[in-house]
């Protein structure tokens, strides 16, 4: 009996030892996405369950009930600056992302609590944003729950949730226009003046085009051999309907690009501007 007891003890110890060193595939592996956006970034940490032949929405994930938006711990979203999510202003920081799926409507919830395991401990009083969006059907089967960030502009992007045959789009907007304008004004007063970058930003966003033309003109004065700066000046002047300025800048871009690998491209693009006034 003594030998049996010792043998069982040895087996138990051996099993524990082996188990401690055992690494198995996770059914819902963790993932982290990090995307530069506006003047900072958005980061999302979540676990990715797979369908594995199960019905997901309206089945495994019940309609009308709070969902952790993934598996295991609640999904976390970190904003590098103040942003509007679904029209609600959310301050920079880290939050939990919850959802309430429905066949025709999803409720999106941004919550301050970070210590919850799944839905456990969720308190609606800690919500900082709550809004609804309409889900979309997709033909292809998404086996593993996926979150992406796309459709990025200077101040907008979409957080997209996809699983099974469902896609949900969460709109995000950075309220950065006024702040960036102030930053540009400060920057151009410094010894190293980013005239070209400021002009490019204003041209792309369609803001302060007179100021953009002023800045790009100063940039070409500093770098008269920079054909890309002359081309930008031509594009800005075209938007302002300043024919003579646009044509002169376009011709200058063609001239200074000669001999570079961009010669043909610059000739083509700048002639389009010149011909647009004919």
Residue pairs with C-beta under 8 A, 6 or more apart in sequence:
27 49
27 50
27 71
28 47
28 48
28 49
28 50
28 70
28 71
28 72
29 47
29 48
30 45
30 46
30 47
30 48
30 72
31 45
31 46
31 47
31 48
31 147
32 43
32 44
32 45
32 46
33 43
33 44
33 147
33 148
33 149
34 41
34 42
34 43
35 41
35 42
35 43
35 149
35 152
35 157
37 80
37 149
37 152
37 157
37 172
37 174
38 80
38 81
38 83
38 154
38 155
38 174
38 176
39 80
39 81
39 174
39 176
39 179
39 180
40 79
40 80
40 81
40 92
41 80
42 77
42 78
42 79
42 80
42 83
42 149
42 157
42 159
42 172
43 77
43 78
43 80
44 75
44 76
44 77
44 78
44 97
44 147
44 149
44 159
45 75
45 76
45 78
46 69
46 70
46 75
46 76
46 97
46 145
46 147
47 70
47 71
47 72
47 73
47 75
48 70
48 71
48 144
48 145
48 146
49 70
49 71
49 144
49 145
50 143
50 144
50 145
51 141
51 143
51 144
51 163
51 164
54 60
55 164
56 163
56 164
56 166
57 63
57 101
57 103
57 163
57 164
57 166
58 103
61 67
61 101
62 101
63 101
63 102
63 103
64 100
64 101
64 102
65 100
65 101
66 98
66 99
66 100
66 109
66 119
66 122
67 98
67 99
67 100
67 101
67 119
68 74
68 75
68 98
68 118
68 119
69 75
69 97
69 98
69 99
69 161
70 145
70 147
71 145
72 117
72 118
73 116
73 117
73 118
74 96
74 97
74 98
74 111
74 113
74 116
74 117
74 118
74 119
74 122
75 96
75 97
75 98
75 147
76 94
76 95
76 96
76 97
76 114
77 94
77 95
77 96
77 97
77 110
77 159
78 93
78 94
78 95
79 90
79 91
79 92
79 93
79 94
79 95
80 92
81 92
81 174
81 176
82 89
82 90
82 91
82 92
82 174
82 175
83 89
83 90
83 92
83 172
83 173
83 174
83 175
84 90
84 172
84 173
84 174
84 175
85 108
85 110
85 129
85 131
85 170
85 171
85 172
86 108
86 129
86 131
86 133
86 170
86 171
87 131
87 171
88 110
88 128
88 129
88 130
88 131
89 175
90 110
90 128
90 129
91 128
94 114
95 110
95 111
95 112
95 114
95 128
96 110
96 111
96 112
96 113
96 114
96 116
97 108
97 109
97 110
97 111
98 108
98 109
98 111
98 119
98 122
99 106
99 107
99 108
99 109
99 161
99 168
100 106
100 107
100 109
101 135
101 166
102 135
103 135
104 134
104 135
105 132
105 133
105 134
105 135
106 132
106 133
106 134
106 135
106 168
107 130
107 131
107 132
108 129
108 130
108 131
108 132
108 133
108 168
108 170
109 127
109 129
109 130
110 127
110 128
110 129
110 130
111 122
111 123
111 126
111 127
111 128
112 126
112 127
112 128
113 121
113 122
113 123
113 126
115 121
116 122
133 168
133 169
133 170
133 171
135 166
135 167
135 168
136 166
136 167
136 168
136 169
137 165
137 166
137 167
138 162
138 165
138 166
138 167
139 165
140 165
141 164
141 165
142 162
142 163
142 164
142 165
144 163
145 161
145 162
145 163
146 161
146 162
146 163
147 159
147 160
147 161
147 162
148 159
148 160
148 162
149 157
149 158
149 159
149 160
150 157
150 158
150 160
151 157
151 158
154 176
154 201
154 204
154 205
155 173
155 174
155 175
155 176
155 177
155 205
156 171
156 172
156 173
156 174
157 172
158 169
158 170
158 171
158 172
159 169
159 170
159 172
160 167
160 168
160 169
160 170
161 167
161 168
161 170
162 168
177 205
177 207
180 201
181 207
181 208
184 194
184 198
184 201
184 202
187 193
187 194
187 198
188 194
188 195
188 198
188 215
193 218
195 215
195 216
195 218
195 219
195 222
196 215
196 216
196 219
196 223
196 226
196 229
196 232
198 211
198 212
198 215
199 212
199 213
199 215
199 216
199 219
199 232
199 233
199 236
200 216
200 232
202 208
202 209
202 211
202 212
202 215
203 209
203 212
203 216
203 232
203 235
203 236
203 239
206 239
209 236
209 239
209 240
210 240
212 236
213 233
213 236
213 237
213 240
213 242
213 245
216 229
216 232
216 233
216 236
217 233
219 226
219 229
220 226
220 229
220 230
220 233
220 249
220 252
223 229
224 256
225 256
226 256
227 252
227 253
227 254
227 256
227 257
227 260
227 262
227 266
228 253
228 262
230 249
230 250
230 252
230 253
230 256
231 249
231 250
231 253
231 266
231 269
231 270
233 245
233 246
233 249
234 246
234 247
234 249
234 250
234 253
234 270
234 273
235 246
235 273
237 243
237 245
237 246
237 249
238 246
238 273
238 276
243 277
246 273
246 274
246 277
247 273
247 274
247 277
250 270
250 271
250 273
250 274
251 270
251 274
253 266
253 270
254 266
254 267
254 270
254 271
257 263
257 266
257 267
260 266
